């Protein structure tokens, strides 16, 4: 049984606590830390069998019974807490991005290289049943050489401008998942990145210095051409689709829905809307990624999403930001 500590009791910290409690055998959460600890958080933690809450995450790092930490705190703390955790001898699961700063990611990577500790980055979509199916079809060679990759990722509603100001922007907090997915599906790295973007959803996002709608064109080193389209708001729900076209055929996935029922009447043909948000769409994948992390630290296997994966996704997000500013393609 591996004992875990969670740093950060926000939305994603609660998601991981829930999945570990119900769906991850061989692991338990001993402590959750949050500087804004409330009685409500204490009651919530107790309901999931978490015996200890604290405002100081350093108590987790000092606890010899805790094998690994989950860093679910604000993005600006990820790198520093990662290094502290590594120095404390803890395995680390860190939510994306590891940092919004290249040098800080490299510092984490350097600290990790001096140990045998496991470090997994939270790109949960790699563990989704749909994306895994696409990856397997490509790996089996069933569509031949990859020619065109299309990734659609649109949120059901835009975040407040206050979030945008601290999130690192759309490329860093949203599109970074799609950059990682592109690398995961193609098993290749990006060569050039070109962005066209606009503010079409919420003027307040533009006033905060970000964009809310983008088309990103990427040339991969294996020759494939990729297009990622993003929007901060899709009126019909959480839109997550992929198509990979190759020399022998194509593979594509649509959105998950509550049911596959299609109603046909004289008035028209109707089906379910996509599941509304990431908690509905990806809850199972959060459990699967945590199972992978626990298995890696229990059996000394490599993690499926490494610090290098976090670094390369960051490089793509940074290149997209550079292309947006310059209006020109950026070569990685």
C-alpha positions in Angstrom: 0.0 0.0 0.0 1.5 3.3 -1.0 0.7 6.4 1.1 0.2 9.7 -0.7 -0.1 13.4 0.2 -2.0 15.9 -1.9 -0.8 19.5 -2.1 -3.7 21.7 -3.1 -7.4 21.1 -2.3 -8.9 22.9 -5.3 -10.9 21.2 -8.0 -8.2 19.0 -9.4 -6.9 18.0 -6.0 -10.4 16.9 -5.1 -10.7 14.9 -8.4 -7.5 13.0 -7.6 -8.6 12.3 -4.0 -11.9 11.0 -5.1 -10.4 8.7 -7.8 -7.8 7.3 -5.4 -10.4 6.6 -2.7 -12.7 4.8 -5.1 -10.7 3.5 -8.1 -7.0 3.1 -7.3 -6.2 0.0 -5.3 -2.9 -0.1 -3.5 -3.0 3.6 -2.6 -4.4 5.8 0.1 -4.2 9.5 0.9 -2.9 10.3 4.4 -2.7 14.1 4.2 -4.1 17.0 2.1 -2.5 20.5 2.4 -4.0 23.8 1.4 -3.1 27.3 2.7 -6.8 28.2 2.5 -8.0 25.3 4.6 -11.6 25.6 5.7 -14.0 23.5 7.7 -15.7 22.6 4.5 -12.5 21.1 3.1 -11.9 19.2 6.4 -15.4 17.7 6.1 -14.9 16.8 2.5 -11.5 15.2 3.2 -13.0 13.1 6.0 -15.8 11.9 3.7 -13.1 10.4 1.5 -11.2 8.8 4.4 -8.3 11.3 4.5 -7.3 11.5 8.1 -5.2 14.7 8.2 -5.5 18.2 6.8 -3.0 21.0 7.1 -2.3 24.5 5.9 1.5 23.7 5.5 2.5 21.4 2.7 5.9 21.0 4.3 4.3 18.6 6.8 3.7 16.2 3.9 7.3 16.5 2.8 8.5 15.8 6.3 6.3 12.8 6.9 8.3 9.6 6.5 5.2 7.5 6.0 4.3 9.4 2.8 5.8 7.8 -0.3 4.7 10.3 -3.0 3.1 13.7 -3.3 0.5 15.0 -5.8 1.2 18.7 -6.6 -2.2 20.2 -7.4 -1.5 23.7 -6.2 -1.4 26.9 -8.3 0.8 26.7 -11.4 3.4 29.2 -10.1 4.3 26.8 -7.2 4.6 23.6 -9.2 8.4 23.9 -9.9 9.5 25.0 -6.5 7.4 22.4 -4.7 8.6 19.7 -7.2 12.2 20.4 -6.3 11.4 20.5 -2.5 9.6 17.1 -2.9 12.5 15.6 -4.8 15.0 16.8 -2.1 12.7 15.2 0.5 12.9 11.9 -1.4 9.3 11.8 -2.5 8.0 10.5 -5.8 6.1 13.3 -7.6 2.9 13.6 -9.6 2.7 17.1 -10.9 -0.2 18.7 -12.6 0.5 20.5 -15.9 2.3 22.6 -16.7 5.4 22.0 -14.6 6.1 25.7 -14.9 5.5 28.6 -17.2 9.2 29.2 -17.2 11.7 27.1 -19.2 14.5 27.5 -16.7 12.4 26.3 -13.8 11.4 23.1 -15.7 15.1 22.5 -16.5 15.9 22.9 -12.8 13.3 20.3 -11.9 14.7 18.0 -14.6 18.2 18.4 -13.3 17.2 17.7 -9.6 15.3 14.6 -10.7 18.3 13.3 -12.8 20.3 12.9 -9.6 17.8 10.5 -8.1 15.8 7.3 -8.9 12.5 8.9 -8.1 9.5 8.8 -10.3 8.0 12.0 -11.7 4.8 12.0 -13.7 3.1 15.0 -15.4 -0.7 15.2 -15.3 -1.6 14.9 -19.0 -4.6 12.8 -18.2 -6.0 12.6 -21.8 -3.3 10.0 -22.6 -5.3 7.6 -20.4 -8.7 8.3 -22.1 -10.2 5.3 -23.8 -10.8 7.1 -27.1 -7.3 8.6 -27.5 -5.7 5.3 -26.5 -7.7 3.6 -29.3 -6.5 6.1 -31.9 -2.9 5.7 -30.7 -3.2 1.9 -31.0 -4.5 2.0 -34.5 -1.6 4.3 -35.6 0.9 2.1 -33.8 -0.4 -1.0 -35.5 0.2 0.6 -38.9 -3.4 0.3 -40.0 -3.6 3.9 -41.5 0.0 3.8 -42.9 2.2 6.9 -42.9 0.6 9.9 -41.2 -0.4 12.7 -43.5 -2.9 15.0 -41.7 -3.8 15.2 -38.0 -6.8 17.3 -36.8 -7.5 18.0 -33.1 -10.5 19.9 -32.0 -10.6 21.1 -28.4 -13.3 23.6 -27.3 -14.5 24.3 -23.8 -18.2 24.7 -22.9 -17.7 28.1 -21.3 -15.0 30.7 -21.0 -13.1 31.2 -17.8 -13.2 34.5 -16.0 -10.6 37.1 -16.9 -9.2 36.8 -13.4 -8.2 33.2 -14.2 -6.7 34.1 -17.5 -4.4 36.7 -15.9 -2.6 34.0 -13.8 -3.1 30.9 -16.0 -0.3 31.6 -18.4 -2.8 32.1 -21.2 -4.8 29.7 -23.4 -1.8 28.0 -25.0 -0.3 27.2 -21.6 -3.4 26.2 -19.6 -5.7 24.7 -22.4 -3.9 24.0 -25.7 -1.0 22.4 -23.8 -3.2 19.3 -23.5 -3.6 19.3 -27.3 0.2 19.8 -27.9 0.8 16.7 -25.7 -1.9 14.7 -27.5 -0.3 15.6 -30.8 3.1 14.2 -29.7 1.4 11.2 -28.1 -0.6 10.2 -31.2 2.1 10.9 -33.8 5.0 9.7 -31.8 6.9 12.5 -33.3 8.1 16.0 -32.4 7.1 19.4 -33.9 9.2 21.2 -36.4 7.4 24.4 -37.0 4.4 26.1 -35.3 2.2 28.9 -36.8 -0.8 30.5 -35.0 -3.8 32.6 -36.1 -5.9 33.7 -33.2 -8.5 36.2 -32.1 -10.9 37.4 -29.4 -14.3 36.2 -30.5 -15.8 35.0 -27.2 -15.2 37.5 -24.4 -13.6 41.0 -24.7 -12.5 40.8 -21.1 -10.1 37.9 -22.0 -8.5 40.2 -24.6 -8.3 43.0 -22.1 -6.5 40.5 -19.8 -3.9 40.0 -22.6 -5.0 36.7 -24.0 -7.0 35.2 -26.9 -10.0 32.8 -26.8 -10.1 31.4 -30.3 -7.2 29.9 -32.3 -6.1 27.8 -35.2 -2.6 26.3 -34.8 -0.8 24.7 -37.8 2.1 22.4 -37.0 4.6 20.6 -39.2 5.8 17.4 -37.5 9.2 16.0 -38.0 7.7 12.8 -39.4 6.2 14.9 -42.2 2.7 15.0 -41.0 0.7 18.2 -41.1 -1.4 19.0 -38.0 -4.1 21.5 -37.2 -5.4 22.2 -33.7 -8.5 24.4 -33.4 -9.4 25.8 -30.0 -12.2 27.9 -28.6 -12.9 28.9 -25.0 -16.6 28.5 -25.5 -18.8 26.0 -27.4 -22.5 26.5 -26.8 -23.3 22.8 -27.1 -20.8 21.4 -24.6 -17.2 20.0 -24.3 -16.1 19.4 -27.9 -13.1 16.9 -28.0 -12.5 15.3 -31.4 -9.5 13.8 -33.3 -8.9 12.6 -36.8 -5.7 11.1 -38.2 -5.5 10.6 -42.0 -2.8 8.5 -43.5 -1.6 6.7 -46.6 -3.8 3.6 -45.9 -6.8 5.2 -44.4 -7.9 7.2 -41.4 -9.0 6.9 -37.8 -11.2 9.4 -36.0 -13.1 9.7 -32.7 -16.1 11.8 -31.8 -17.4 13.2 -28.5 -18.6 11.0 -25.7 -22.3 11.5 -25.0 -24.6 10.4 -22.2 -26.1 7.8 -24.5 -25.8 6.9 -28.2 -29.6 7.3 -28.7 -30.6 8.9 -31.9 -34.3 10.0 -32.2 -35.7 10.3 -35.7 -39.1 11.9 -36.2 -40.9 14.0 -38.9 -39.4 17.1 -37.2 -35.8 15.9 -37.6 -33.1 13.7 -36.3 -31.6 14.4 -32.9 -28.9 12.9 -30.6 -27.3 13.7 -27.3 -25.1 16.8 -26.9 -21.4 16.1 -25.8 -20.8 15.6 -22.1 -20.7 19.1 -20.7 -17.3 19.5 -19.0 -14.0 17.7 -18.4 -15.1 16.2 -15.1 -17.8 14.3 -16.9 -15.7 13.6 -20.0 -12.4 12.6 -18.4 -13.1 11.3 -14.9 -12.2 7.8 -15.8 -8.9 9.0 -17.3 -7.9 10.7 -14.1 -8.3 7.4 -12.3 -6.3 5.6 -14.9 -3.4 8.0 -14.8 -3.3 7.7 -11.0 -3.2 3.9 -11.3 -0.3 4.2 -13.7 1.6 6.5 -11.2 1.0 4.2 -8.3 2.0 1.1 -10.3 5.2 2.9 -11.4 6.3 3.7 -7.8 5.2 0.3 -6.6 7.0 -1.8 -9.2 9.8 0.5 -10.3 8.4 0.9 -13.8 8.8 4.1 -15.9 6.0 6.5 -15.7 3.9 7.0 -18.9 4.2 10.8 -18.9 7.7 12.0 -17.9 9.3 15.4 -17.1 10.5 15.3 -20.7 6.9 15.1 -22.0 6.1 18.1 -19.8 9.1 20.0 -21.2 8.2 19.3 -24.8 4.6 20.3 -24.4 5.8 23.6 -22.8 8.1 24.2 -25.7 5.2 23.9 -28.1 3.0 26.3 -26.0 5.8 28.8 -25.8 6.4 28.6 -29.6 2.7 29.2 -30.2 2.8 32.3 -28.0 5.9 33.5 -29.9 4.1 32.9 -33.3 1.0 34.8 -32.1 3.2 37.8 -31.2 5.3 37.8 -34.4 2.6 36.6 -36.8 5.2 34.3 -38.3 5.9 30.5 -38.1 8.3 29.5 -35.3 10.8 26.7 -35.8 11.5 24.6 -32.8 
